[in-house]
Amino acid sequence: MCGMPPSAQTSPFAKISLRTFLLGAAVSLILAAPASAGTDCVTGSKAAPAELVPACSAIIDQASNSSSERATALLVRADAHARTSGGLTQALRDIDRAIALDGKNAKAWRLRGDLLREAGGDLNRAASDLSKAIELDPQDAEAYELRGVVYTTQRRLDRALADYDQAIKLKPDDAQAWSDRGVNYYLGGDNEKAIKDLSEALRLDPNRPRSYTNRGAAYKKLGQLDKAVADDGEAIRLDPKVPEYFDNRGLTYAAMKEYDKAIADYDQALRLAPRPNFFTNRGDSYQLKGELGTALSDYEAALKIDPNFAQTYNNRAVLYKKMGERKKALADYETALKLDPGNENAAAGRRTMISEIAKFGAEPPRPLAANSGNGPSFDCATARREVEKVICADPQLGVLDRQIAETYERVLKSASKRSAGDLRKTQRDFLSMRNASFGRPGYDLRKVMQDRLQRLNAMES
């Protein structure tokens, strides 16, 4: 379809790091053990990294300590480095040393595999490390769960499912494993199983905002929009600082055609993080509301942040098509396809534009002339401002513009000299404000024009 802009983010699972948003951290790098008083280098210490690193270094640097003791200290220090900004490289170096000292330490292989996955680099190496951890300790449920995450990221969904199954078999109360398997089912298109697993994750741990928003996405796929909105609302309640939760709920509101609510959620998402997909999604809702100029501004804001965001070009092409700008629409569809050759919407839109240009030409259809009495009050052929182009492209706005101009002239003719001066000023202010405000978030051109016409009608009566 080329008549409806596809969402720039059709679910919370698209274009987002699976682990950082979808799945959450399956396990903390802090190993499970009671917190140590002071700064002893022990597994599970809650001490600050700045205190823990030197405590562990003292053990690591003491050559008389056993290889096992030094390897354990290296893993604790790796955890401390991983909890500091920019410390991932040093953490990996420590784990490399730990494995060199004790190659049969399953925990070291698991932690290195997890860090490699977090780094987003060589996922095959991460899977290999996690497989080694499983070989050394076949009862390590976390290693299965983490390898499942790697396979999910690689879209090797059958392998991921087998690992999640084993993780749940070994540790049936692991809410993260249920949640991750639910995501895997979602990506495989089995939304009912996804909902079942995510619901079990929430039964085990009700304070999981990501599980709520992921279940909401599955409900949305099944057309159960009220449940989707409720789940995203719960995710927002639990963690109102994650912009994706607002964006996800906005997408559902847009599917319900509640565009004002959708725009309010996109506004909040953008306040938290100005991302191109949030601008594009908000632009889609403005477009569907009929506020074409505001939609265009949002698409341009998205492309300013990321000039290679293919979906924005596709959706702006839909907008240009509505405005009669066939040449611009074709160019945007072609750019979308260049960036994303598999975009079926862009391919269909491109074919439509080529056909329309062959039949009608590339220039936008010219509206009725101003003196015909049916078009805007100004000559669209010489329109330069974006707001004027939008008025020319929308027959209803064109009629509104002419009604405002004609009513203004009638009121002006019957006004006293003093009143006429005031009236001219209010008309100039109206046009100046319209030109300056058009395209800003929340600006409703149609409503502003209707309000102006109502005021003029009241003066005339």
C-alpha positions as semicolon CSV with decimal commas, in nm:
position;residue;x (nm);y (nm);z (nm)
1;M;0,000;0,000;0,000
2;C;0,125;0,349;-0,078
3;G;-0,168;0,553;0,051
4;M;-0,103;0,503;0,420
5;P;0,235;0,576;0,579
6;P;0,372;0,264;0,750
7;S;0,490;0,330;1,103
8;A;0,857;0,403;1,142
9;Q;0,848;0,158;1,429
10;T;0,581;-0,104;1,390
11;S;0,660;-0,269;1,723
12;P;0,898;-0,223;2,012
13;F;1,108;-0,500;1,859
14;A;1,214;-0,309;1,548
15;K;1,543;-0,124;1,508
16;I;1,626;-0,143;1,877
17;S;1,900;-0,343;2,043
18;L;1,728;-0,659;2,160
19;R;1,914;-0,669;2,486
20;T;1,908;-0,306;2,581
21;F;1,537;-0,265;2,515
22;L;1,351;-0,581;2,438
23;L;1,504;-0,833;2,665
24;G;1,675;-0,641;2,939
25;A;1,982;-0,781;3,108
26;A;1,930;-1,148;3,170
27;V;2,179;-1,149;3,453
28;S;2,383;-0,885;3,620
29;L;2,755;-0,932;3,592
30;I;2,761;-0,923;3,971
31;L;2,769;-1,286;4,075
32;A;2,512;-1,403;4,326
33;A;2,661;-1,388;4,675
34;P;2,607;-1,186;4,994
35;A;2,744;-0,834;4,982
36;S;3,085;-0,801;5,141
37;A;3,153;-0,545;5,408
38;G;3,432;-0,310;5,313
39;T;3,621;-0,358;4,990
40;D;3,711;-0,727;4,990
41;C;3,749;-0,868;4,639
42;V;3,468;-1,120;4,654
43;T;3,203;-1,232;4,412
44;G;2,888;-1,024;4,455
45;S;3,055;-0,731;4,628
46;K;2,847;-0,415;4,619
47;A;3,149;-0,195;4,671
48;A;3,208;0,090;4,428
49;P;3,431;0,001;4,131
50;A;3,689;0,260;4,242
51;E;3,731;0,065;4,568
52;L;3,692;-0,283;4,427
53;V;3,951;-0,256;4,147
54;P;4,253;-0,198;4,373
55;A;4,135;-0,465;4,620
56;C;4,120;-0,723;4,339
57;S;4,443;-0,600;4,183
58;A;4,627;-0,682;4,505
59;I;4,520;-1,046;4,471
60;I;4,582;-1,063;4,095
61;D;4,934;-0,918;4,126
62;Q;5,037;-1,157;4,403
63;A;5,214;-1,436;4,215
64;S;5,202;-1,668;4,516
65;N;4,821;-1,689;4,492
66;S;4,680;-1,989;4,306
67;S;4,564;-1,961;3,946
68;S;4,207;-2,024;4,060
69;E;4,222;-1,743;4,318
70;R;4,368;-1,498;4,070
71;A;4,115;-1,598;3,802
72;T;3,827;-1,537;4,045
73;A;3,970;-1,196;4,136
74;L;4,002;-1,113;3,767
75;L;3,633;-1,192;3,716
76;V;3,531;-0,971;4,008
77;R;3,751;-0,690;3,875
78;A;3,604;-0,740;3,528
79;D;3,261;-0,686;3,680
80;A;3,382;-0,364;3,841
81;H;3,523;-0,240;3,510
82;A;3,200;-0,334;3,329
83;R;3,006;-0,113;3,573
84;T;3,212;0,194;3,481
85;S;3,173;0,413;3,175
86;G;3,406;0,299;2,900
87;G;3,526;0,003;3,104
88;L;3,409;-0,273;2,872
89;T;3,747;-0,318;2,698
90;Q;3,930;-0,356;3,027
91;A;3,663;-0,596;3,153
92;L;3,714;-0,819;2,849
93;R;4,091;-0,812;2,900
94;D;4,048;-0,930;3,259
95;I;3,821;-1,214;3,151
96;D;4,072;-1,315;2,882
97;R;4,337;-1,339;3,154
98;A;4,104;-1,535;3,379
99;I;4,040;-1,790;3,103
100;A;4,414;-1,813;3,034
101;L;4,471;-1,894;3,403
102;D;4,174;-2,129;3,441
103;G;4,035;-2,252;3,111
104;K;3,779;-2,475;3,281
105;N;3,606;-2,188;3,462
106;A;3,257;-2,206;3,307
107;K;3,156;-1,877;3,466
108;A;3,444;-1,695;3,290
109;W;3,335;-1,826;2,950
110;R;2,973;-1,727;3,023
111;L;3,069;-1,377;3,134
112;R;3,291;-1,318;2,832
113;G;3,018;-1,438;2,598
114;D;2,771;-1,205;2,766
115;L;3,006;-0,907;2,744
116;L;3,078;-0,976;2,378
117;R;2,704;-0,984;2,316
118;E;2,658;-0,658;2,506
119;A;2,932;-0,499;2,295
120;G;2,730;-0,584;1,985
121;G;3,031;-0,704;1,794
122;D;3,114;-1,064;1,706
123;L;2,795;-1,250;1,796
124;N;2,934;-1,577;1,659
125;R;3,222;-1,553;1,906
126;A;2,977;-1,471;2,184
127;A;2,774;-1,782;2,098
128;S;3,094;-1,989;2,090
129;D;3,195;-1,870;2,439
130;L;2,849;-1,943;2,577
131;S;2,857;-2,288;2,417
132;K;3,190;-2,352;2,593
133;A;3,032;-2,246;2,923
134;I;2,748;-2,493;2,864
135;E;2,996;-2,768;2,775
136;L;3,179;-2,708;3,105
137;D;2,860;-2,673;3,308
138;P;2,550;-2,824;3,140
139;Q;2,336;-2,718;3,438
140;D;2,404;-2,346;3,391
141;A;2,059;-2,212;3,304
142;E;2,191;-1,858;3,257
143;A;2,433;-1,968;2,985
144;Y;2,148;-2,128;2,789
145;E;1,935;-1,817;2,835
146;L;2,213;-1,585;2,721
147;R;2,296;-1,798;2,418
148;G;1,927;-1,788;2,332
149;V;1,949;-1,408;2,332
150;V;2,242;-1,420;2,090
151;Y;2,050;-1,653;1,859
152;T;1,741;-1,429;1,882
153;T;1,953;-1,128;1,785
154;Q;2,079;-1,326;1,486
155;R;1,719;-1,429;1,406
156;R;1,812;-1,796;1,450
157;L;1,482;-1,839;1,623
158;D;1,460;-2,219;1,634
159;R;1,799;-2,246;1,805
160;A;1,705;-1,967;2,043
161;L;1,380;-2,144;2,131
162;A;1,565;-2,465;2,217
163;D;1,797;-2,273;2,450
164;Y;1,511;-2,091;2,624
165;D;1,330;-2,422;2,669
166;Q;1,637;-2,569;2,839
167;A;1,689;-2,260;3,055
168;I;1,328;-2,278;3,176
169;K;1,358;-2,652;3,236
170;L;1,663;-2,594;3,455
171;K;1,525;-2,284;3,625
172;P;1,146;-2,263;3,587
173;D;1,114;-1,952;3,805
174;D;1,346;-1,742;3,586
175;A;1,119;-1,457;3,475
176;Q;1,381;-1,332;3,227
177;A;1,389;-1,663;3,041
178;W;1,009;-1,665;3,007
179;S;1,017;-1,303;2,888
180;D;1,291;-1,369;2,634
181;R;1,116;-1,676;2,500
182;G;0,802;-1,463;2,463
183;V;0,999;-1,216;2,251
184;N;1,130;-1,504;2,042
185;Y;0,774;-1,627;1,980
186;Y;0,670;-1,273;1,884
187;L;0,949;-1,244;1,630
188;G;0,841;-1,580;1,489
189;G;0,485;-1,454;1,448
190;D;0,328;-1,667;1,724
191;N;0,170;-1,385;1,924
192;E;-0,054;-1,605;2,137
193;K;0,244;-1,801;2,269
194;A;0,430;-1,473;2,313
195;I;0,151;-1,339;2,532
196;K;0,140;-1,660;2,735
197;D;0,514;-1,653;2,809
198;L;0,525;-1,280;2,882
199;S;0,228;-1,321;3,115
200;E;0,415;-1,595;3,303
201;A;0,719;-1,367;3,329
202;L;0,497;-1,099;3,480
203;R;0,339;-1,347;3,720
204;L;0,687;-1,437;3,845
205;D;0,797;-1,073;3,855
206;P;0,524;-0,807;3,817
207;N;0,774;-0,521;3,808
208;R;0,901;-0,576;3,455
209;P;0,818;-0,277;3,233
210;R;0,984;-0,428;2,926
211;S;0,775;-0,741;2,956
212;Y;0,461;-0,525;2,970
213;T;0,549;-0,324;2,660
214;N;0,653;-0,639;2,471
215;R;0,326;-0,811;2,561
216;G;0,148;-0,494;2,450
217;A;0,312;-0,529;2,109
218;A;0,184;-0,886;2,081
219;Y;-0,167;-0,774;2,181
220;K;-0,144;-0,503;1,915
221;K;-0,057;-0,762;1,649
222;L;-0,370;-0,955;1,747
223;G;-0,583;-0,640;1,723
224;Q;-0,644;-0,625;2,099
225;L;-0,562;-0,256;2,114
226;D;-0,718;-0,177;2,453
227;K;-0,497;-0,441;2,615
228;A;-0,194;-0,308;2,429
229;V;-0,259;0,046;2,557
230;A;-0,305;-0,086;2,911
231;D;0,026;-0,276;2,900
232;D;0,220;0,020;2,766
233;G;0,058;0,236;3,032
234;E;0,181;-0,005;3,299
235;A;0,531;0,000;3,151
236;I;0,525;0,381;3,166
237;R;0,403;0,374;3,525
238;L;0,687;0,143;3,627
239;D;0,956;0,336;3,437
240;P;0,849;0,674;3,295
241;K;1,202;0,757;3,179
242;V;1,210;0,512;2,886
243;P;1,102;0,695;2,568
244;E;1,018;0,375;2,375
245;Y;0,729;0,301;2,610
246;F;0,562;0,630;2,516
247;D;0,638;0,571;2,149
248;N;0,489;0,220;2,165
249;R;0,168;0,349;2,324
250;G;0,157;0,627;2,067
251;L;0,169;0,369;1,788
252;T;-0,126;0,187;1,942
253;Y;-0,326;0,508;1,984
254;A;-0,254;0,586;1,619
255;A;-0,384;0,241;1,522
256;M;-0,700;0,331;1,717
257;K;-0,717;0,660;1,518
258;E;-0,677;0,857;1,841
259;Y;-0,416;1,081;1,686
260;D;-0,413;1,355;1,950
261;K;-0,334;1,098;2,221
262;A;-0,070;0,946;1,995
263;I;0,091;1,286;1,936
264;A;0,096;1,356;2,311
265;D;0,288;1,031;2,366
266;Y;0,531;1,105;2,083
267;D;0,585;1,450;2,235
268;Q;0,689;1,287;2,562
269;A;0,913;1,036;2,383
270;L;1,085;1,323;2,202
271;R;1,131;1,516;2,526
272;L;1,318;1,215;2,661
273;A;1,514;1,141;2,341
274;P;1,492;1,324;2,003
275;R;1,510;1,019;1,777
276;P;1,423;1,001;1,406
277;N;1,165;0,724;1,443
278;F;0,978;0,926;1,709
279;F;0,966;1,230;1,477
280;T;0,853;1,009;1,189
281;N;0,578;0,843;1,393
282;R;0,452;1,182;1,509
283;G;0,464;1,307;1,152
284;D;0,250;1,011;1,048
285;S;-0,019;1,104;1,302
286;Y;-0,015;1,468;1,190
287;Q;-0,045;1,350;0,831
288;L;-0,340;1,127;0,914
289;K;-0,501;1,421;1,099
290;G;-0,469;1,628;0,783
291;E;-0,204;1,865;0,924
292;L;0,026;1,818;0,627
293;G;0,265;2,103;0,694
294;T;0,330;1,992;1,052
295;A;0,383;1,637;0,928
296;L;0,636;1,763;0,673
297;S;0,826;1,948;0,946
298;D;0,849;1,633;1,155
299;Y;0,978;1,427;0,863
300;E;1,242;1,688;0,792
301;A;1,343;1,691;1,160
302;A;1,383;1,313;1,146
303;L;1,606;1,332;0,837
304;K;1,815;1,606;0,993
305;I;1,901;1,362;1,273
306;D;1,946;1,062;1,043
307;P;1,965;1,134;0,668
308;N;1,964;0,759;0,602
309;F;1,640;0,670;0,781
310;A;1,460;0,493;0,499
311;Q;1,112;0,483;0,649
312;T;1,098;0,862;0,676
313;Y;1,155;0,896;0,301
314;N;0,878;0,643;0,236
315;N;0,630;0,823;0,462
316;R;0,723;1,169;0,332
317;A;0,662;1,034;-0,018
318;V;0,306;0,946;0,088
319;L;0,266;1,304;0,208
320;Y;0,403;1,450;-0,115
321;K;0,162;1,231;-0,310
322;K;-0,130;1,377;-0,114
323;M;0,002;1,726;-0,193
324;G;0,021;1,642;-0,563
325;E;0,401;1,669;-0,563
326;R;0,459;1,362;-0,777
327;K;0,819;1,438;-0,866
328;K;0,915;1,479;-0,499
329;A;0,719;1,168;-0,403
330;L;0,900;0,961;-0,666
331;A;1,239;1,089;-0,550
332;D;1,161;0,996;-0,189
333;Y;1,038;0,649;-0,283
334;E;1,357;0,591;-0,480
335;T;1,572;0,708;-0,189
336;A;1,381;0,478;0,048
337;L;1,445;0,184;-0,186
338;K;1,811;0,269;-0,221
339;L;1,848;0,264;0,158
340;D;1,616;-0,033;0,209
341;P;1,582;-0,244;-0,108
342;G;1,333;-0,477;0,060
343;N;1,082;-0,201;0,141
344;E;0,767;-0,326;-0,034
345;N;0,570;-0,010;0,045
346;A;0,833;0,205;-0,124
347;A;0,846;-0,029;-0,424
348;A;0,468;-0,014;-0,467
349;G;0,466;0,364;-0,419
350;R;0,741;0,407;-0,677
351;R;0,543;0,205;-0,934
352;T;0,233;0,416;-0,867
353;M;0,426;0,742;-0,905
354;I;0,587;0,634;-1,232
355;S;0,241;0,545;-1,364
356;E;0,085;0,874;-1,249
357;I;0,369;1,084;-1,390
358;A;0,332;0,905;-1,724
359;K;-0,040;0,990;-1,727
360;F;-0,051;1,334;-1,566
361;G;0,303;1,469;-1,568
362;A;0,541;1,544;-1,281
363;E;0,408;1,888;-1,188
364;P;0,151;1,914;-0,908
365;P;-0,207;1,969;-1,025
366;R;-0,280;2,339;-1,038
367;P;-0,571;2,442;-0,820
368;L;-0,850;2,658;-0,950
369;A;-0,738;3,014;-1,008
370;A;-0,800;3,264;-0,732
371;N;-1,045;3,460;-0,947
372;S;-1,255;3,149;-1,012
373;G;-1,414;3,178;-0,672
374;N;-1,338;2,819;-0,576
375;G;-0,966;2,822;-0,492
376;P;-0,761;3,005;-0,228
377;S;-0,760;3,384;-0,222
378;F;-0,404;3,394;-0,360
379;D;-0,237;3,261;-0,674
380;C;-0,101;2,913;-0,602
381;A;0,132;2,936;-0,903
382;T;0,339;3,195;-0,718
383;A;0,307;3,047;-0,367
384;R;0,644;3,025;-0,194
385;R;0,565;2,970;0,173
386;E;0,512;2,610;0,286
387;V;0,185;2,705;0,455
388;E;0,053;2,846;0,128
389;K;0,154;2,531;-0,061
390;V;-0,035;2,320;0,192
391;I;-0,343;2,540;0,157
392;C;-0,321;2,501;-0,220
393;A;-0,291;2,123;-0,190
394;D;-0,592;2,086;0,040
395;P;-0,928;2,185;-0,119
396;Q;-1,091;2,238;0,222
397;L;-0,815;2,469;0,336
398;G;-0,836;2,651;0,005
399;V;-1,208;2,715;0,058
400;L;-1,143;2,829;0,416
401;D;-0,876;3,073;0,297
402;R;-1,111;3,225;0,037
403;Q;-1,395;3,252;0,291
404;I;-1,166;3,431;0,536
405;A;-1,049;3,676;0,268
406;E;-1,399;3,751;0,136
407;T;-1,553;3,788;0,484
408;Y;-1,267;4,015;0,587
409;E;-1,326;4,240;0,285
410;R;-1,699;4,266;0,358
411;V;-1,641;4,352;0,725
412;L;-1,372;4,602;0,629
413;K;-1,604;4,786;0,388
414;S;-1,871;4,834;0,653
415;A;-1,633;4,930;0,934
416;S;-1,571;5,283;1,059
417;K;-1,235;5,442;0,992
418;R;-1,109;5,362;1,343
419;S;-1,249;5,009;1,342
420;A;-1,104;4,947;0,997
421;G;-0,756;5,023;1,127
422;D;-0,798;4,775;1,412
423;L;-0,938;4,516;1,173
424;R;-0,644;4,549;0,934
425;K;-0,405;4,501;1,227
426;T;-0,580;4,183;1,347
427;Q;-0,575;4,043;0,993
428;R;-0,204;4,120;0,957
429;D;-0,140;3,960;1,296
430;F;-0,339;3,652;1,196
431;L;-0,140;3,605;0,873
432;S;0,192;3,679;1,041
433;M;0,124;3,433;1,323
434;R;0,002;3,171;1,076
435;N;0,320;3,198;0,870
436;A;0,548;3,194;1,174
437;S;0,372;2,914;1,365
438;F;0,297;2,676;1,079
439;G;0,496;2,355;1,112
440;R;0,551;2,381;1,485
441;P;0,450;2,080;1,697
442;G;0,085;2,101;1,797
443;Y;-0,004;2,380;1,552
444;D;-0,342;2,302;1,393
445;L;-0,373;2,513;1,076
446;R;-0,729;2,406;1,002
447;K;-0,851;2,496;1,352
448;V;-0,672;2,833;1,347
449;M;-0,831;2,920;1,014
450;Q;-1,175;2,808;1,132
451;D;-1,140;3,023;1,446
452;R;-1,045;3,328;1,237
453;L;-1,345;3,278;1,009
454;Q;-1,578;3,247;1,310
455;R;-1,449;3,577;1,454
456;L;-1,497;3,755;1,123
457;N;-1,847;3,610;1,087
458;A;-1,929;3,734;1,436
459;M;-1,811;4,085;1,340
460;E;-2,019;4,078;1,023
461;S;-2,337;3,971;1,206
